[in-house]
Amino acid sequence: MNVDAATSASVLIPVHAAVMASCIQQKVGGDLFSIRVAEPYPSDYDQCLDRTADAVFTFVEEHDLSCKTVFSFVAHGTGGLSSTIRDLTAALPEAATVLEPVGIYWNDMPQAQEGIGY
């Protein structure tokens, strides 16, 4: 299975998202895109959560993902996938193929490769 892009904007230590992206790329291929925010996330948890999806939605708006396969993943603390995948899927063009998402708790990162079932 080929994936056209794997990406994540993370409020956790950036290495968590990078570990997951690398595991996914090793299993399914595709290109990696690093999403970086222009301004660092605030230290206030609630304010931070309000901004987390903005970077991903900006990426989706700025790149044509029509006819692409998108593998959504989330490296998370306690929030899990929440509404992230539903909102992302709604923002993608209809012609994009969205694979089953993966969410991995930050403490499970050493076993991340096992949690990615592709």
Secondary structure, 3 states (H helix, E strand, C coil): CCCCEEECCCCCCHHHHHHHHHHHHHHHCCEECCCCCCCCCCCCHHHHHHHHHHHHHHHHHHCCCCCCEEEEEEEECCCCCCCHHHHHHHHCCCCCEECCCEEEEHHHHHHHHHHCCC
